[in-house]
């Protein structure tokens, strides 16, 4: 009789652990997507910053400056607005990373608590040890 309860308890723990694993795996997928977006934003910010010195020289606008005298300043302002938007989006992604870290930490604590109430395996109780060597 008692063995049946232990098996049910083991099945329950296994199901909970699988659910935590699925959630952690999904969260890592979100992390990867967030990292891709953040990386693209860093590249965008770098491109805007690299253009700023070129835009500082009104002569770079050539004959367009003659025809549209406000073009150099308007272009610089547009680049500043673009950079602000990129940096705001990057800050939001970084804040999302913080949320993901908290979620992964919560999942890790929940997984650890599943095993906290279990009895340790008997010495030499089977299974693989780190490094793949079977216990001897």
Protein Blocks (a to p, Z undefined) as FASTA:
>chain_A
ZZmmmmmmmmmmmmmmmmmmmmmmmmmmmmmmmmmmmmmmmmmmmmmmmmmmmmmpmkln
mmmlmmmmmlmmmmmmmmmmmmmmmmmmmmmmmmmmmmmmmmmmmmmmmmmmmmmmpccd
dehigpjdehhiacZZ
